Amino acid sequence: MRLTLCRLTFHENLFYMTREAGRLYETGRYLHNYALTYALGLATAAYYQADHVPAYKAELGALNAQGIYVTPARGLNVRYQLVTFKFADNAYRVKMEQTRRNLPSFGRAKEVAVGSVFEFAVLHAADFRPPRWIRMGLWRSKGHLEVIEQAELKPAKGEYMASLPLNPLDFGGRLKIYDVISMPPSSLVDHAIIEGDWLRATLSNGEAFYLPAGMRYTFPK
């Protein structure tokens, strides 16, 4: 198994709704691994969905057989910008009515600002070349992708802290200490100390890099 460590720098404001506080819709400082997987082009969703129900199991689950897994991303240098928006209809009503999609019609968006930097990893059994540019979020914001490091992952066992945020649905092992990042569609954990089986890589600067062994896309039954 190989590790490709990536750095993502946004050239446009990024918005996705992590938390709602009245008419303020906040974007968090973590990127979910589901969103990154779609943005990298490793999975695709239907352009039109009448019921607006995600099909994560069907669209992401196929990557398990290919030996590909994308971790969540942690913000290394994140700045924010507040933006006021309103999607008006012909009557210019102020009242926000219930819709079939989770899309606000007016309010203020706390967006990740241009120049913000995130880091994540791709685990892969075969050769993998990520695209140089990707788009993410509600506004399809453009981000520049750089490969920071590539290394072989070797098995290890014991108690370590994961080097990146994790989706707790996707790995085994005993979680002992961790920070919870509440966000849809499933909460993440960061600074996770786990007892169990690991994958270890030695980076070019000599630093040890740890991720849990056996990570795969897993979905609630």
CYANA upper distance limits for C-alpha pairs under 8 A (distance plus 0.5 A):
  1 MET  CA    123 LEU  CA      7.21
  1 MET  CA    124 HIS  CA      6.29
  1 MET  CA    125 ALA  CA      5.31
  1 MET  CA    126 ALA  CA      8.47
  1 MET  CA    152 GLU  CA      6.87
  1 MET  CA    153 LEU  CA      6.07
  1 MET  CA    154 LYS  CA      8.17
  2 ARG  CA    123 LEU  CA      6.23
  2 ARG  CA    124 HIS  CA      5.94
  2 ARG  CA    125 ALA  CA      6.68
  2 ARG  CA    126 ALA  CA      8.48
  2 ARG  CA    150 GLN  CA      7.74
  2 ARG  CA    151 ALA  CA      6.38
  2 ARG  CA    152 GLU  CA      5.13
  2 ARG  CA    153 LEU  CA      5.93
  3 LEU  CA    121 ALA  CA      7.21
  3 LEU  CA    122 VAL  CA      6.48
  3 LEU  CA    123 LEU  CA      5.42
  3 LEU  CA    124 HIS  CA      7.22
  3 LEU  CA    149 GLU  CA      8.31
  3 LEU  CA    150 GLN  CA      5.99
  3 LEU  CA    151 ALA  CA      5.74
  3 LEU  CA    152 GLU  CA      6.61
  3 LEU  CA    153 LEU  CA      6.86
  3 LEU  CA    201 ALA  CA      8.23
  4 THR  CA    121 ALA  CA      6.07
  4 THR  CA    122 VAL  CA      5.67
  4 THR  CA    123 LEU  CA      6.99
  4 THR  CA    147 VAL  CA      7.29
  4 THR  CA    148 ILE  CA      8.12
  4 THR  CA    149 GLU  CA      6.38
  4 THR  CA    150 GLN  CA      5.09
  4 THR  CA    151 ALA  CA      7.34
  5 LEU  CA    119 GLU  CA      7.90
  5 LEU  CA    120 PHE  CA      6.56
  5 LEU  CA    121 ALA  CA      4.90
  5 LEU  CA    122 VAL  CA      7.01
  5 LEU  CA    147 VAL  CA      6.44
  5 LEU  CA    148 ILE  CA      5.97
  5 LEU  CA    149 GLU  CA      5.52
  5 LEU  CA    150 GLN  CA      6.75
  6 CYS  CA    119 GLU  CA      6.23
  6 CYS  CA    120 PHE  CA      5.95
  6 CYS  CA    121 ALA  CA      6.21
  6 CYS  CA    122 VAL  CA      8.17
  6 CYS  CA    145 LEU  CA      7.18
  6 CYS  CA    146 GLU  CA      6.09
  6 CYS  CA    147 VAL  CA      5.09
  6 CYS  CA    148 ILE  CA      5.95
  6 CYS  CA    149 GLU  CA      7.73
  7 ARG  CA    117 VAL  CA      7.41
  7 ARG  CA    118 PHE  CA      6.23
  7 ARG  CA    119 GLU  CA      5.05
  7 ARG  CA    120 PHE  CA      7.14
  7 ARG  CA    145 LEU  CA      6.29
  7 ARG  CA    146 GLU  CA      5.68
  7 ARG  CA    147 VAL  CA      6.91
  7 ARG  CA    148 ILE  CA      6.97
  8 LEU  CA    117 VAL  CA      6.08
  8 LEU  CA    118 PHE  CA      5.57
  8 LEU  CA    119 GLU  CA      6.67
  8 LEU  CA    143 GLY  CA      6.70
  8 LEU  CA    144 HIS  CA      6.09
  8 LEU  CA    145 LEU  CA      5.16
  8 LEU  CA    146 GLU  CA      6.98
  9 THR  CA    115 GLY  CA      6.41
  9 THR  CA    116 SER  CA      6.22
  9 THR  CA    117 VAL  CA      5.01
  9 THR  CA    118 PHE  CA      7.03
  9 THR  CA    143 GLY  CA      5.88
  9 THR  CA    144 HIS  CA      5.65
  9 THR  CA    145 LEU  CA      7.12
 10 PHE  CA     14 LEU  CA      7.94
 10 PHE  CA    113 ALA  CA      8.16
 10 PHE  CA    114 VAL  CA      5.96
 10 PHE  CA    115 GLY  CA      5.86
 10 PHE  CA    116 SER  CA      6.22
 10 PHE  CA    117 VAL  CA      7.20
 10 PHE  CA    141 SER  CA      7.92
 10 PHE  CA    142 LYS  CA      6.55
 10 PHE  CA    143 GLY  CA      4.57
 10 PHE  CA    144 HIS  CA      6.70
 11 HIS  CA    114 VAL  CA      5.60
 11 HIS  CA    115 GLY  CA      6.56
 11 HIS  CA    141 SER  CA      8.02
 11 HIS  CA    142 LYS  CA      6.18
 11 HIS  CA    143 GLY  CA      6.01
 11 HIS  CA    144 HIS  CA      7.64
 12 GLU  CA    113 ALA  CA      7.52
 12 GLU  CA    114 VAL  CA      5.52
 12 GLU  CA    115 GLY  CA      8.41
 12 GLU  CA    141 SER  CA      5.84
 12 GLU  CA    142 LYS  CA      6.13
 12 GLU  CA    143 GLY  CA      7.67
 13 ASN  CA     81 GLN  CA      8.47
 13 ASN  CA    111 GLU  CA      6.56
 13 ASN  CA    112 VAL  CA      6.02
 13 ASN  CA    113 ALA  CA      5.22
 13 ASN  CA    114 VAL  CA      5.69
 13 ASN  CA    141 SER  CA      6.76
 14 LEU  CA     27 THR  CA      8.35
 14 LEU  CA    111 GLU  CA      6.05
 14 LEU  CA    112 VAL  CA      5.45
 14 LEU  CA    113 ALA  CA      7.17
 14 LEU  CA    114 VAL  CA      8.38
 14 LEU  CA    136 MET  CA      7.69
 14 LEU  CA    137 GLY  CA      6.47
 14 LEU  CA    138 LEU  CA      8.21
 14 LEU  CA    139 TRP  CA      7.46
 14 LEU  CA    140 ARG  CA      8.28
 14 LEU  CA    141 SER  CA      6.03
 15 PHE  CA     26 GLU  CA      8.49
 15 PHE  CA     27 THR  CA      6.31
 15 PHE  CA    109 ALA  CA      7.92
 15 PHE  CA    110 LYS  CA      7.94
 15 PHE  CA    111 GLU  CA      5.48
 15 PHE  CA    112 VAL  CA      6.99
 15 PHE  CA    137 GLY  CA      5.92
 15 PHE  CA    138 LEU  CA      6.35
 15 PHE  CA    139 TRP  CA      7.12
 15 PHE  CA    141 SER  CA      8.45
 16 TYR  CA     26 GLU  CA      8.01
 16 TYR  CA     27 THR  CA      5.91
 16 TYR  CA    111 GLU  CA      8.30
 16 TYR  CA    137 GLY  CA      5.83
 16 TYR  CA    138 LEU  CA      6.35
 17 MET  CA     25 TYR  CA      6.24
 17 MET  CA     26 GLU  CA      6.12
 17 MET  CA     27 THR  CA      5.85
 17 MET  CA     28 GLY  CA      8.33
 18 THR  CA     25 TYR  CA      7.88
 18 THR  CA     26 GLU  CA      6.21
 18 THR  CA     27 THR  CA      5.66
 18 THR  CA     28 GLY  CA      6.14
 18 THR  CA    182 SER  CA      8.37
 18 THR  CA    183 MET  CA      5.85
 18 THR  CA    184 PRO  CA      7.24
 19 ARG  CA     25 TYR  CA      6.47
 19 ARG  CA     26 GLU  CA      5.66
 19 ARG  CA     27 THR  CA      7.47
 19 ARG  CA     28 GLY  CA      8.19
 19 ARG  CA    183 MET  CA      7.91
 20 GLU  CA     24 LEU  CA      6.44
 20 GLU  CA     25 TYR  CA      5.22
 20 GLU  CA     26 GLU  CA      6.80
 21 ALA  CA     25 TYR  CA      6.89
 21 ALA  CA     26 GLU  CA      8.39
 23 ARG  CA    106 PHE  CA      7.99
 23 ARG  CA    107 GLY  CA      5.26
 23 ARG  CA    108 ARG  CA      6.63
 24 LEU  CA    107 GLY  CA      6.57
 24 LEU  CA    108 ARG  CA      5.38
 24 LEU  CA    109 ALA  CA      6.37
 24 LEU  CA    110 LYS  CA      7.66
 25 TYR  CA    107 GLY  CA      8.02
 25 TYR  CA    108 ARG  CA      6.74
 25 TYR  CA    109 ALA  CA      5.36
 25 TYR  CA    110 LYS  CA      6.56
 26 GLU  CA    109 ALA  CA      6.53
 26 GLU  CA    110 LYS  CA      5.19
 26 GLU  CA    111 GLU  CA      7.32
 27 THR  CA    109 ALA  CA      8.24
 27 THR  CA    110 LYS  CA      6.33
 27 THR  CA    111 GLU  CA      6.10
 27 THR  CA    112 VAL  CA      7.04
 28 GLY  CA    112 VAL  CA      8.41
 29 ARG  CA     74 ARG  CA      7.29
 29 ARG  CA     75 GLY  CA      5.87
 29 ARG  CA     78 VAL  CA      7.18
 29 ARG  CA    112 VAL  CA      8.32
 30 TYR  CA     72 PRO  CA      7.63
 30 TYR  CA     73 ALA  CA      6.08
 30 TYR  CA     74 ARG  CA      5.48
 30 TYR  CA     75 GLY  CA      6.36
 30 TYR  CA    118 PHE  CA      8.40
 31 LEU  CA     35 ALA  CA      7.57
 31 LEU  CA     36 LEU  CA      7.57
 31 LEU  CA     72 PRO  CA      6.13
 31 LEU  CA     73 ALA  CA      5.42
 31 LEU  CA     74 ARG  CA      7.27
 32 HIS  CA     36 LEU  CA      6.98
 32 HIS  CA     71 THR  CA      8.39
 32 HIS  CA     72 PRO  CA      5.36
 32 HIS  CA     73 ALA  CA      7.21
 32 HIS  CA    188 LEU  CA      8.28
 33 ASN  CA     37 THR  CA      6.57
 33 ASN  CA     70 VAL  CA      6.32
 33 ASN  CA     71 THR  CA      5.65
 33 ASN  CA     72 PRO  CA      4.57
 33 ASN  CA     73 ALA  CA      7.56
 33 ASN  CA    167 ASN  CA      7.97
 34 TYR  CA     38 TYR  CA      7.02
 34 TYR  CA     56 TYR  CA      8.49
 34 TYR  CA     60 LEU  CA      8.33
 34 TYR  CA     70 VAL  CA      8.42
 34 TYR  CA     72 PRO  CA      8.35
 35 ALA  CA     39 ALA  CA      6.64
 35 ALA  CA    136 MET  CA      7.83
 36 LEU  CA     40 LEU  CA      6.58
 36 LEU  CA     70 VAL  CA      7.62
 36 LEU  CA     72 PRO  CA      7.84
 36 LEU  CA    136 MET  CA      8.28
 37 THR  CA     41 GLY  CA      7.15
 37 THR  CA     42 LEU  CA      6.14
 37 THR  CA     43 ALA  CA      6.76
 37 THR  CA     60 LEU  CA      8.43
 37 THR  CA     70 VAL  CA      6.64
 38 TYR  CA     42 LEU  CA      6.38
 38 TYR  CA     43 ALA  CA      5.46
 38 TYR  CA     44 THR  CA      6.47
 38 TYR  CA     45 ALA  CA      8.43
 39 ALA  CA    134 ILE  CA      6.37
 39 ALA  CA    135 ARG  CA      6.48
 39 ALA  CA    136 MET  CA      6.50
 40 LEU  CA    130 PRO  CA      7.22
 40 LEU  CA    131 PRO  CA      7.28
 40 LEU  CA    134 ILE  CA      6.98
 42 LEU  CA     63 LEU  CA      8.31
 43 ALA  CA     59 GLU  CA      6.33
 43 ALA  CA     60 LEU  CA      6.52
 44 THR  CA     59 GLU  CA      7.04
 45 ALA  CA     55 ALA  CA      8.19
 45 ALA  CA     59 GLU  CA      7.36
 49 GLN  CA     53 VAL  CA      7.83
 51 ASP  CA    100 ARG  CA      8.45
 52 HIS  CA    100 ARG  CA      7.94
 52 HIS  CA    101 ARG  CA      7.27
 55 ALA  CA     59 GLU  CA      6.60
 56 TYR  CA     60 LEU  CA      5.96
 56 TYR  CA     61 GLY  CA      7.75
 56 TYR  CA    219 PHE  CA      8.45
 57 LYS  CA     61 GLY  CA      5.57
 57 LYS  CA    218 THR  CA      8.22
 57 LYS  CA    219 PHE  CA      6.95
 58 ALA  CA     62 ALA  CA      7.40
 60 LEU  CA     64 ASN  CA      8.37
 60 LEU  CA    217 TYR  CA      7.25
 61 GLY  CA     65 ALA  CA      8.47
 61 GLY  CA    217 TYR  CA      6.43
 61 GLY  CA    218 THR  CA      7.92
 62 ALA  CA     66 GLN  CA      7.62
 63 LEU  CA     67 GLY  CA      6.83
 63 LEU  CA     68 ILE  CA      5.99
 63 LEU  CA     69 TYR  CA      7.60
 63 LEU  CA    217 TYR  CA      8.26
 64 ASN  CA     68 ILE  CA      6.66
 64 ASN  CA     69 TYR  CA      7.80
 64 ASN  CA    216 ARG  CA      6.34
 64 ASN  CA    217 TYR  CA      7.06
 66 GLN  CA    125 ALA  CA      7.91
 67 GLY  CA    123 LEU  CA      8.10
 67 GLY  CA    124 HIS  CA      5.97
 67 GLY  CA    125 ALA  CA      5.70
 67 GLY  CA    126 ALA  CA      8.11
 68 ILE  CA    122 VAL  CA      7.66
 68 ILE  CA    123 LEU  CA      6.13
 68 ILE  CA    124 HIS  CA      4.98
 68 ILE  CA    125 ALA  CA      7.17
 68 ILE  CA    216 ARG  CA      8.47
 69 TYR  CA    122 VAL  CA      6.26
 69 TYR  CA    123 LEU  CA      5.59
 69 TYR  CA    124 HIS  CA      7.03
 69 TYR  CA    215 MET  CA      7.57
 69 TYR  CA    216 ARG  CA      6.70
 69 TYR  CA    217 TYR  CA      7.77
 70 VAL  CA    120 PHE  CA      8.11
 70 VAL  CA    121 ALA  CA      6.52
 70 VAL  CA    122 VAL  CA      5.02
 70 VAL  CA    123 LEU  CA      6.84
 71 THR  CA    120 PHE  CA      6.41
 71 THR  CA    121 ALA  CA      6.03
 71 THR  CA    122 VAL  CA      6.90
 71 THR  CA    164 LEU  CA      8.01
 71 THR  CA    165 PRO  CA      7.70
 71 THR  CA    166 LEU  CA      6.81
 71 THR  CA    167 ASN  CA      7.98
 72 PRO  CA    120 PHE  CA      6.54
 72 PRO  CA    121 ALA  CA      8.30
 72 PRO  CA    164 LEU  CA      7.93
 72 PRO  CA    165 PRO  CA      6.29
 72 PRO  CA    166 LEU  CA      6.49
 72 PRO  CA    167 ASN  CA      7.51
 72 PRO  CA    188 LEU  CA      8.48
 73 ALA  CA    118 PHE  CA      6.43
 73 ALA  CA    119 GLU  CA      5.66
 73 ALA  CA    120 PHE  CA      4.88
 73 ALA  CA    121 ALA  CA      8.23
 73 ALA  CA    164 LEU  CA      7.70
 73 ALA  CA    165 PRO  CA      7.09
 74 ARG  CA    118 PHE  CA      5.94
 74 ARG  CA    119 GLU  CA      5.97
 74 ARG  CA    120 PHE  CA      7.16
 74 ARG  CA    164 LEU  CA      7.37
 74 ARG  CA    165 PRO  CA      6.93
 75 GLY  CA    116 SER  CA      8.14
 75 GLY  CA    117 VAL  CA      6.48
 75 GLY  CA    118 PHE  CA      4.79
 75 GLY  CA    119 GLU  CA      7.00
 76 LEU  CA    116 SER  CA      8.26
 76 LEU  CA    117 VAL  CA      5.99
 76 LEU  CA    118 PHE  CA      5.81
 76 LEU  CA    119 GLU  CA      7.28
 77 ASN  CA    116 SER  CA      5.91
 77 ASN  CA    117 VAL  CA      5.56
 77 ASN  CA    118 PHE  CA      7.55
 78 VAL  CA    112 VAL  CA      7.24
 78 VAL  CA    113 ALA  CA      7.88
 78 VAL  CA    115 GLY  CA      8.38
 78 VAL  CA    116 SER  CA      5.07
 78 VAL  CA    117 VAL  CA      6.65
 78 VAL  CA    118 PHE  CA      8.28
 79 ARG  CA    112 VAL  CA      6.38
 79 ARG  CA    113 ALA  CA      5.82
 79 ARG  CA    114 VAL  CA      8.28
 79 ARG  CA    115 GLY  CA      8.27
 79 ARG  CA    116 SER  CA      6.38
 80 TYR  CA    110 LYS  CA      6.89
 80 TYR  CA    111 GLU  CA      5.98
 80 TYR  CA    112 VAL  CA      5.13
 80 TYR  CA    113 ALA  CA      5.27
 81 GLN  CA    110 LYS  CA      6.27
 81 GLN  CA    111 GLU  CA      5.78
 81 GLN  CA    112 VAL  CA      6.90
 81 GLN  CA    113 ALA  CA      6.00
 82 LEU  CA    108 ARG  CA      7.08
 82 LEU  CA    109 ALA  CA      6.16
 82 LEU  CA    110 LYS  CA      5.12
 82 LEU  CA    111 GLU  CA      6.72
 83 VAL  CA    108 ARG  CA      5.98
 83 VAL  CA    109 ALA  CA      5.62
 83 VAL  CA    110 LYS  CA      6.97
 83 VAL  CA    111 GLU  CA      7.74
 84 THR  CA    106 PHE  CA      8.18
 84 THR  CA    107 GLY  CA      6.40
 84 THR  CA    108 ARG  CA      4.85
 84 THR  CA    109 ALA  CA      6.77
 85 PHE  CA    105 SER  CA      8.33
 85 PHE  CA    106 PHE  CA      5.89
 85 PHE  CA    107 GLY  CA      6.18
 85 PHE  CA    108 ARG  CA      6.59
 85 PHE  CA    109 ALA  CA      7.87
 86 LYS  CA    105 SER  CA      6.16
 86 LYS  CA    106 PHE  CA      4.48
 86 LYS  CA    107 GLY  CA      7.05
 87 PHE  CA    105 SER  CA      5.44
 87 PHE  CA    106 PHE  CA      6.51
 88 ALA  CA     92 TYR  CA      5.84
 88 ALA  CA     93 ARG  CA      7.44
 88 ALA  CA    105 SER  CA      7.77
 89 ASP  CA     93 ARG  CA      7.49
 96 MET  CA    104 PRO  CA      8.08
 96 MET  CA    105 SER  CA      6.73
 96 MET  CA    106 PHE  CA      8.02
 99 THR  CA    103 LEU  CA      8.21
112 VAL  CA    116 SER  CA      7.26
120 PHE  CA    164 LEU  CA      7.43
124 HIS  CA    128 PHE  CA      7.35
130 PRO  CA    145 LEU  CA      8.19
130 PRO  CA    147 VAL  CA      8.49
131 PRO  CA    145 LEU  CA      7.42
132 ARG  CA    144 HIS  CA      6.38
132 ARG  CA    145 LEU  CA      5.40
132 ARG  CA    146 GLU  CA      7.21
133 TRP  CA    142 LYS  CA      7.34
133 TRP  CA    143 GLY  CA      6.16
133 TRP  CA    144 HIS  CA      5.23
133 TRP  CA    145 LEU  CA      6.20
134 ILE  CA    142 LYS  CA      6.29
134 ILE  CA    143 GLY  CA      5.86
134 ILE  CA    144 HIS  CA      7.15
134 ILE  CA    145 LEU  CA      7.75
135 ARG  CA    140 ARG  CA      5.49
135 ARG  CA    141 SER  CA      5.51
135 ARG  CA    142 LYS  CA      5.04
135 ARG  CA    143 GLY  CA      6.57
136 MET  CA    140 ARG  CA      5.21
136 MET  CA    141 SER  CA      5.68
136 MET  CA    142 LYS  CA      7.28
136 MET  CA    143 GLY  CA      8.23
137 GLY  CA    141 SER  CA      6.67
149 GLU  CA    203 LEU  CA      7.58
149 GLU  CA    204 SER  CA      8.10
150 GLN  CA    203 LEU  CA      8.46
151 ALA  CA    201 ALA  CA      6.73
151 ALA  CA    202 THR  CA      7.62
151 ALA  CA    203 LEU  CA      7.35
152 GLU  CA    201 ALA  CA      6.52
153 LEU  CA    199 LEU  CA      6.02
153 LEU  CA    200 ARG  CA      5.74
153 LEU  CA    201 ALA  CA      5.35
154 LYS  CA    199 LEU  CA      5.82
154 LYS  CA    200 ARG  CA      5.66
154 LYS  CA    201 ALA  CA      6.90
155 PRO  CA    197 ASP  CA      7.78
155 PRO  CA    198 TRP  CA      6.26
155 PRO  CA    199 LEU  CA      5.18
155 PRO  CA    200 ARG  CA      6.64
155 PRO  CA    213 ALA  CA      7.91
156 ALA  CA    197 ASP  CA      6.54
156 ALA  CA    198 TRP  CA      5.38
156 ALA  CA    199 LEU  CA      6.27
156 ALA  CA    200 ARG  CA      6.78
157 LYS  CA    195 GLU  CA      8.40
157 LYS  CA    196 GLY  CA      6.33
157 LYS  CA    197 ASP  CA      5.13
157 LYS  CA    198 TRP  CA      6.10
158 GLY  CA    195 GLU  CA      6.10
158 GLY  CA    196 GLY  CA      6.05
158 GLY  CA    197 ASP  CA      7.15
158 GLY  CA    198 TRP  CA      8.04
159 GLU  CA    193 ILE  CA      7.22
159 GLU  CA    194 ILE  CA      6.03
159 GLU  CA    195 GLU  CA      4.76
159 GLU  CA    196 GLY  CA      6.99
160 TYR  CA    193 ILE  CA      5.94
160 TYR  CA    194 ILE  CA      6.35
160 TYR  CA    195 GLU  CA      7.31
160 TYR  CA    210 TYR  CA      7.84
161 MET  CA    191 HIS  CA      6.69
161 MET  CA    192 ALA  CA      5.90
161 MET  CA    193 ILE  CA      4.69
161 MET  CA    194 ILE  CA      6.91
161 MET  CA    210 TYR  CA      7.60
162 ALA  CA    166 LEU  CA      8.43
162 ALA  CA    190 ASP  CA      8.27
162 ALA  CA    191 HIS  CA      6.76
162 ALA  CA    192 ALA  CA      6.06
162 ALA  CA    193 ILE  CA      6.91
162 ALA  CA    194 ILE  CA      8.01
162 ALA  CA    209 PHE  CA      8.26
162 ALA  CA    210 TYR  CA      5.77
162 ALA  CA    211 LEU  CA      5.76
162 ALA  CA    212 PRO  CA      7.65
163 SER  CA    191 HIS  CA      7.88
163 SER  CA    209 PHE  CA      6.36
163 SER  CA    210 TYR  CA      5.91
163 SER  CA    211 LEU  CA      6.92
164 LEU  CA    190 ASP  CA      7.28
164 LEU  CA    191 HIS  CA      7.85
164 LEU  CA    211 LEU  CA      7.93
165 PRO  CA    188 LEU  CA      7.37
165 PRO  CA    189 VAL  CA      6.16
165 PRO  CA    190 ASP  CA      4.79
165 PRO  CA    191 HIS  CA      7.26
165 PRO  CA    192 ALA  CA      8.01
166 LEU  CA    170 ASP  CA      8.47
166 LEU  CA    188 LEU  CA      6.23
166 LEU  CA    189 VAL  CA      5.86
166 LEU  CA    190 ASP  CA      6.83
166 LEU  CA    192 ALA  CA      8.38
167 ASN  CA    171 PHE  CA      8.16
167 ASN  CA    186 SER  CA      8.12
167 ASN  CA    187 SER  CA      7.55
167 ASN  CA    188 LEU  CA      5.31
167 ASN  CA    189 VAL  CA      6.93
168 PRO  CA    187 SER  CA      8.34
168 PRO  CA    188 LEU  CA      6.82
168 PRO  CA    189 VAL  CA      7.19
169 LEU  CA    217 TYR  CA      8.19
169 LEU  CA    218 THR  CA      6.32
169 LEU  CA    219 PHE  CA      7.37
169 LEU  CA    220 PRO  CA      8.44
170 ASP  CA    215 MET  CA      5.82
170 ASP  CA    216 ARG  CA      5.71
170 ASP  CA    217 TYR  CA      5.94
170 ASP  CA    218 THR  CA      5.71
171 PHE  CA    212 PRO  CA      7.10
171 PHE  CA    213 ALA  CA      7.75
171 PHE  CA    214 GLY  CA      6.75
171 PHE  CA    215 MET  CA      5.28
171 PHE  CA    216 ARG  CA      7.29
172 GLY  CA    196 GLY  CA      8.24
172 GLY  CA    212 PRO  CA      8.11
172 GLY  CA    213 ALA  CA      8.38
172 GLY  CA    214 GLY  CA      7.93
172 GLY  CA    215 MET  CA      8.26
173 GLY  CA    194 ILE  CA      6.77
173 GLY  CA    195 GLU  CA      6.26
173 GLY  CA    196 GLY  CA      5.23
173 GLY  CA    197 ASP  CA      7.31
173 GLY  CA    212 PRO  CA      8.19
174 ARG  CA    194 ILE  CA      5.85
174 ARG  CA    195 GLU  CA      5.58
174 ARG  CA    196 GLY  CA      6.93
175 LEU  CA    192 ALA  CA      7.37
175 LEU  CA    193 ILE  CA      6.71
175 LEU  CA    194 ILE  CA      5.11
175 LEU  CA    195 GLU  CA      7.20
176 LYS  CA    192 ALA  CA      7.90
176 LYS  CA    193 ILE  CA      6.13
176 LYS  CA    194 ILE  CA      6.15
176 LYS  CA    195 GLU  CA      7.76
177 ILE  CA    191 HIS  CA      8.18
177 ILE  CA    192 ALA  CA      6.18
177 ILE  CA    193 ILE  CA      5.64
177 ILE  CA    194 ILE  CA      7.83
178 TYR  CA    189 VAL  CA      6.56
178 TYR  CA    190 ASP  CA      6.37
178 TYR  CA    191 HIS  CA      5.94
178 TYR  CA    192 ALA  CA      4.71
178 TYR  CA    193 ILE  CA      6.82
179 ASP  CA    189 VAL  CA      5.86
179 ASP  CA    190 ASP  CA      5.64
179 ASP  CA    191 HIS  CA      6.74
179 ASP  CA    192 ALA  CA      7.38
180 VAL  CA    187 SER  CA      7.42
180 VAL  CA    188 LEU  CA      6.47
180 VAL  CA    189 VAL  CA      5.15
180 VAL  CA    190 ASP  CA      7.12
181 ILE  CA    187 SER  CA      6.10
181 ILE  CA    188 LEU  CA      5.46
181 ILE  CA    189 VAL  CA      6.16
181 ILE  CA    190 ASP  CA      7.76
182 SER  CA    186 SER  CA      8.00
182 SER  CA    187 SER  CA      5.09
182 SER  CA    188 LEU  CA      7.03
183 MET  CA    187 SER  CA      5.49
183 MET  CA    188 LEU  CA      7.74
194 ILE  CA    212 PRO  CA      8.47
196 GLY  CA    212 PRO  CA      8.28
197 ASP  CA    212 PRO  CA      6.72
197 ASP  CA    213 ALA  CA      5.95
198 TRP  CA    210 TYR  CA      7.15
198 TRP  CA    211 LEU  CA      6.31
198 TRP  CA    212 PRO  CA      4.84
198 TRP  CA    213 ALA  CA      4.93
199 LEU  CA    210 TYR  CA      6.33
199 LEU  CA    211 LEU  CA      5.82
199 LEU  CA    212 PRO  CA      6.33
199 LEU  CA    213 ALA  CA      5.70
200 ARG  CA    208 ALA  CA      7.30
200 ARG  CA    209 PHE  CA      6.11
200 ARG  CA    210 TYR  CA      5.28
200 ARG  CA    211 LEU  CA      7.18
201 ALA  CA    208 ALA  CA      6.40
201 ALA  CA    209 PHE  CA      5.55
201 ALA  CA    210 TYR  CA      7.14
202 THR  CA    206 GLY  CA      6.36
202 THR  CA    207 GLU  CA      6.29
202 THR  CA    208 ALA  CA      5.26
202 THR  CA    209 PHE  CA      6.59
203 LEU  CA    207 GLU  CA      5.83
203 LEU  CA    208 ALA  CA      6.85
203 LEU  CA    209 PHE  CA      7.40
